[in-house]
Amino acid sequence: MLRRILGLDHFTGRHMAGVMVLFFGTIISVNLTMAFLATKSWTGLVVPNSYVASQHFDGDVALRRAQDDLGWHPRLQYQGDRLEVEIAGPDGAPISDLSVLAGLGRPTHEGEDRSLTLIAGEGEGGYQAAVALKPGFWDATLTISGQDGAEWEGRWRIWVDAGS
């Protein structure tokens, strides 16, 4: 029936060759397009060389334990074009006189990365910075330094609504 509609009286070897070229041509063109798009996006690498990074594992664990011993408990939130961080100590009381740096970036690409210095707000233990973020997921890295040289680092993934 289809042969009559298309005006084909006989299905020849040339027709089959055309079908094969179209079939494999479609698959190859889709694969090439996907490979091209993959090379233009984020590589997924967190460290350039995972073997070298693994050699520092024990030191990293010691730093995390020292960080946990500080007992600092930051709470990060983004609302109204403002990044806000409240930091409480081991007793739950707010901590002042800290230096707070924030690194913000998209999880999938590096084009919108930015660094911020948060300034102490009006309340005790509150730090803030004005920043307009586009909607979507963002990774936030906080580096908090005390007057005595103590350091704390943490990472969050935050979601920014279109209405924020």
C-alpha positions as CSV (number, residue, x, y, z in Angstrom):
1,M,0.0,0.0,0.0
2,L,2.8,2.4,0.9
3,R,4.6,1.6,-2.3
4,R,1.6,2.7,-4.3
5,I,1.2,6.0,-2.3
6,L,4.9,6.8,-2.9
7,G,4.8,5.7,-6.5
8,L,7.2,2.8,-6.0
9,D,6.4,-0.2,-8.0
10,H,9.4,-2.1,-6.9
11,F,11.6,-1.8,-3.8
12,T,15.1,-2.1,-5.2
13,G,18.6,-2.3,-3.7
14,R,18.9,1.5,-4.2
15,H,15.9,2.1,-2.0
16,M,17.4,-0.1,0.7
17,A,20.7,1.7,0.4
18,G,18.8,5.0,0.9
19,V,17.0,3.7,3.9
20,M,20.3,2.5,5.4
21,V,22.0,5.8,4.7
22,L,19.1,7.7,6.3
23,F,19.0,5.4,9.3
24,F,22.7,5.4,10.1
25,G,23.1,9.0,9.1
26,T,20.5,10.0,11.7
27,I,22.2,8.0,14.4
28,I,25.7,9.4,13.6
29,S,24.5,13.0,13.4
30,V,22.7,12.7,16.8
31,N,25.8,11.2,18.3
32,L,28.1,13.9,16.9
33,T,25.7,16.6,18.1
34,M,25.6,15.2,21.6
35,A,29.4,14.8,21.7
36,F,29.8,18.4,20.6
37,L,27.4,19.7,23.3
38,A,29.1,17.6,25.9
39,T,32.5,19.2,25.2
40,K,31.0,22.7,25.6
41,S,29.5,22.0,29.1
42,W,30.9,21.3,32.6
43,T,33.4,18.5,32.7
44,G,32.2,17.2,36.1
45,L,35.7,17.3,37.5
46,V,35.9,18.6,41.1
47,V,39.7,18.3,41.3
48,P,42.2,18.2,38.4
49,N,43.8,15.0,39.6
50,S,42.0,12.7,42.0
51,Y,45.1,10.6,42.8
52,V,47.0,13.7,44.0
53,A,43.9,14.9,45.9
54,S,43.7,11.5,47.6
55,Q,47.2,11.9,49.0
56,H,45.9,14.7,51.2
57,F,43.0,12.8,52.6
58,D,44.4,12.3,56.1
59,G,45.2,16.0,56.4
60,D,41.7,16.9,55.2
61,V,40.2,14.6,57.8
62,A,42.3,16.3,60.5
63,L,41.1,19.7,59.4
64,R,37.4,18.6,59.4
65,R,37.8,17.2,62.9
66,A,39.4,20.5,64.1
67,Q,36.6,22.3,62.4
68,D,34.0,20.2,64.2
69,D,35.8,20.9,67.5
70,L,35.1,24.6,67.1
71,G,31.4,23.9,67.4
72,W,30.3,26.6,65.0
73,H,26.9,26.2,63.4
74,P,26.3,28.5,60.5
75,R,22.9,28.8,58.9
76,L,22.8,30.1,55.3
77,Q,19.8,31.4,53.4
78,Y,19.1,33.5,50.3
79,Q,16.1,35.7,50.0
80,G,15.3,39.1,48.5
81,D,18.6,39.4,46.6
82,R,20.5,39.0,49.9
83,L,22.7,36.2,51.1
84,E,22.5,35.9,54.9
85,V,24.5,33.8,57.3
86,E,23.8,33.4,61.0
87,I,26.6,31.7,63.1
88,A,26.0,30.2,66.5
89,G,28.6,28.8,68.8
90,P,28.6,25.5,70.7
91,D,26.3,26.9,73.3
92,G,23.9,28.2,70.7
93,A,24.8,31.9,71.3
94,P,25.6,34.0,68.2
95,I,29.2,34.6,67.3
96,S,30.4,38.0,66.3
97,D,33.8,39.4,65.1
98,L,34.3,36.8,62.4
99,S,35.4,37.2,58.8
100,V,32.9,35.5,56.4
101,L,33.7,34.9,52.7
102,A,31.2,33.2,50.3
103,G,31.9,31.6,47.0
104,L,28.8,31.2,44.8
105,G,28.6,29.3,41.5
106,R,26.4,27.1,39.4
107,P,26.9,23.3,39.9
108,T,27.1,22.7,36.1
109,H,29.3,25.5,34.8
110,E,31.8,28.2,35.9
111,G,30.5,31.2,33.9
112,E,28.6,32.8,36.8
113,D,31.0,32.2,39.7
114,R,31.5,35.0,42.2
115,S,33.1,35.7,45.5
116,L,31.6,37.8,48.3
117,T,32.7,39.2,51.6
118,L,29.8,39.2,54.0
119,I,29.6,42.0,56.5
120,A,28.2,41.9,60.0
121,G,24.6,42.7,60.2
122,E,22.6,44.5,62.8
123,G,22.0,41.4,64.9
124,E,24.6,39.4,66.8
125,G,26.1,36.6,64.7
126,G,24.5,37.7,61.5
127,Y,26.4,38.4,58.3
128,Q,25.0,39.5,54.9
129,A,25.8,40.6,51.4
130,A,23.7,41.9,48.6
131,V,23.8,39.7,45.5
132,A,21.3,39.1,42.7
133,L,21.2,35.5,41.7
134,K,19.4,34.1,38.7
135,P,16.9,31.3,39.3
136,G,18.1,27.8,39.7
137,F,20.5,25.8,41.7
138,W,23.7,27.4,43.2
139,D,26.6,26.0,45.2
140,A,27.7,28.1,48.1
141,T,31.0,27.7,49.9
142,L,31.5,29.6,53.2
143,T,34.9,30.2,54.7
144,I,34.6,31.6,58.2
145,S,37.7,32.9,60.0
146,G,38.0,33.8,63.7
147,Q,40.2,36.4,65.2
148,D,42.4,33.7,66.7
149,G,43.0,32.1,63.3
150,A,40.5,29.4,63.6
151,E,38.9,28.5,60.2
152,W,35.6,26.8,59.3
153,E,34.5,25.8,55.8
154,G,31.2,24.4,54.6
155,R,29.2,23.9,51.4
156,W,25.6,24.2,50.6
157,R,23.4,23.8,47.5
158,I,20.7,26.4,47.4
159,W,17.7,26.9,45.2
160,V,16.7,30.3,43.9
161,D,13.1,30.7,42.9
162,A,12.1,32.9,39.9
163,G,10.3,35.2,42.3
164,S,13.2,35.7,44.7
